[in-house]
Amino acid sequence: MPDEDEIQQVRAAQQGDLNALAALVTRHQQAVRACLAARLDDPHEAEDLVQEVFVTAFRKLGEFDPERPLAPWLRSIAMNLLRNHWRKFRPHRHRRQCRTG
């Protein structure tokens, strides 16, 4: 369960409050960055994906239930974007993972 401050920030951001959105980004960007940086060799790629995570979250924020924790939702967005990134730029990684025997 998110704390009341985060619930209010999400609700305000859903209503278009850019300060609330900035506060949410500040609150979660380090964790999202660490999650992505641990999986990518290039810190620039990780930073680009961090930005994509928050752009995607902003676009879909209206669909998000503010009573739910934001961090797992952001992590889910990050992992989906990372998988798409790997498919696009590193297809050899997926082939290696899928081979058997």
N, C-alpha and C positions, 0 to 999 in steps of 0.2 A: 504494500500500500504506500503510495507516495505521500510525502508530507504535505500539509495544507498549503504551504508556500508554493510548492511546485504545481499543485492543482490549480491554484489561482493564476500562476504564470501561464500555464497551458491554456486555461480558459481565456485569459486576456489576449494571448497570442492568437488564439482561434478567432478572436474578434478584431484582429488586425493591429494590436498593440506591438509595435516594433521594439519597444524597450523590454517588454516581457519576453519577446522572442530572443533578443540579445542576451537577456539574463539566462534563458534556458541553454543557449549555445555555450555561454561562459561556464555554466554549471556542468555541462556534459562533454565539451569538446576534448578535454584531456583524456578522458576514458575512451572515447571513440578513436582518438589519435593513437593511443597505446594499443588498442585492439588491432587496428589496421597495420601499424608499424611492426608489430610482432609477426605479421604474416607476409610482409613485403620487404624486399631487399632495399628498395629505393625510398628514402624518406620523402622525396618529392612526389612520387606516386601516392604514398600514404596521405600526404597533405592534400593532394588533389581529390582523393576519395573522401577525405573528411569533409571537404567543402561540398562535395556531391551529396553526402549523407544529409547535411543540414538543408540543402536546397530541396532535396526529395522530401524530407520531413516537413519543411515549410509548405510544400505543395499539397501534402496529404494530411496536414495537421487537423483539418476539419473532420476527417474520418476517425481521428484518434479519440478514445474515451479518456478524459482527464482523470478519471478515478483509478486508472491503471498506471503502473510505474512507467515512466518514459524511457529509462535506460535500456530495458530489454527490447523495446520497440526500435530504438535507435541502433542497437547492436544487430537486430534482425535486418534493418535497412543496410547497415554497413556490410554484413556478410553477403547479402544478395548483390550489392554493388561490387563487392570483391569477386564473387563468382563470375559475374558478367565481365569484369575487367580481365580475369584470367582467361575466360573463353575467347575474348577478343584479342588480347595481346600475348597470351602465353598458352596457346592450344596444346603444346607438347606436354604441359603439366597434367592436363586432363587425360590425355591418351595414356600416360604412364600410370595414372591412378586406376584406370579402367582395365588395364591388361590383366589377364590371368595366366597362370602357369608359365 
